[in-house]
Amino acid sequence: MEIDSNHELIQSTTTLSKYTQQLTALHDEIASIQSEHESVTKNINDKLGLDQWCGDCKGGWGKCDGRVEYLRSTYGNSVLMSKVDIMKEGLCKKG
């Protein structure tokens, strides 16, 4: 009984078409949101000077990316604010 019901559902082109349209709409929405996110992130990075973030140089604690991860996991600091704080100290800037 359930197998027949599911088989009919799969065979229904109307249902399949409906879900295909919903999936396409969701993919379009995701692409739009990703594009907006990338634009906002670039704008923030440019204004904060994070384009100068190196990440591979070493402070007194090891590599700067490692320090950011430590601050995030230990204290719950955001990655963005940790990078900004390190750069305010004049560290981890490209040459």
C-alpha positions in Angstrom: 0.0 0.0 0.0 2.7 2.5 1.0 5.0 1.4 -1.8 2.2 2.0 -4.3 1.5 5.4 -2.9 5.2 6.4 -3.0 5.5 5.0 -6.6 2.6 7.1 -7.7 4.1 10.1 -6.0 7.4 9.5 -7.8 5.7 9.0 -11.2 3.7 12.2 -10.8 5.4 14.8 -13.1 3.3 17.5 -11.5 4.8 16.9 -8.1 8.3 16.4 -9.5 8.0 19.7 -11.4 6.7 21.5 -8.3 9.7 20.3 -6.3 12.1 21.1 -9.1 10.8 24.6 -9.3 11.1 25.0 -5.5 14.7 23.7 -5.6 15.6 26.0 -8.5 14.2 29.0 -6.6 16.1 28.0 -3.4 19.4 27.7 -5.4 18.8 31.2 -6.9 18.1 32.6 -3.4 21.3 31.0 -2.0 23.3 32.4 -4.9 21.9 35.8 -4.3 22.6 35.6 -0.5 26.2 34.4 -1.2 26.8 37.2 -3.5 25.5 39.7 -1.0 27.6 38.1 1.8 30.8 38.3 -0.3 30.1 41.9 -1.1 29.5 42.9 2.6 32.5 40.9 3.7 34.8 42.6 1.2 33.5 46.0 2.2 34.1 45.2 5.9 37.5 43.8 5.2 38.5 46.9 3.1 37.3 49.3 5.8 39.0 47.5 8.6 42.2 47.0 6.7 42.0 43.2 6.9 43.3 43.0 3.4 46.7 43.5 5.1 46.1 40.4 7.4 49.0 38.0 6.9 48.2 35.2 9.3 51.4 33.3 8.8 53.8 35.7 10.6 54.7 34.8 14.2 54.0 36.9 17.3 55.0 35.8 20.8 52.4 33.1 20.6 53.1 31.5 17.3 51.3 32.1 14.0 48.7 34.8 14.1 46.0 32.5 12.6 46.6 30.1 15.4 46.3 32.9 17.9 42.9 33.9 16.4 41.7 30.3 16.6 42.9 30.1 20.3 41.0 33.3 21.2 37.9 32.0 19.4 37.9 28.6 21.0 39.0 29.6 24.5 37.2 32.9 25.0 34.5 32.8 22.3 36.0 35.9 20.6 34.9 36.5 17.0 37.5 35.9 14.3 37.0 39.4 12.9 37.5 41.2 16.2 40.5 39.0 17.1 42.2 39.9 13.9 41.4 43.6 14.3 42.8 43.6 17.9 46.0 41.9 16.8 46.4 44.3 13.9 45.8 47.3 16.3 48.9 46.1 18.1 50.8 46.5 14.8 51.2 42.8 14.4 50.3 40.5 11.5 50.4 43.1 8.7 51.7 42.4 5.2 54.9 44.2 4.5 
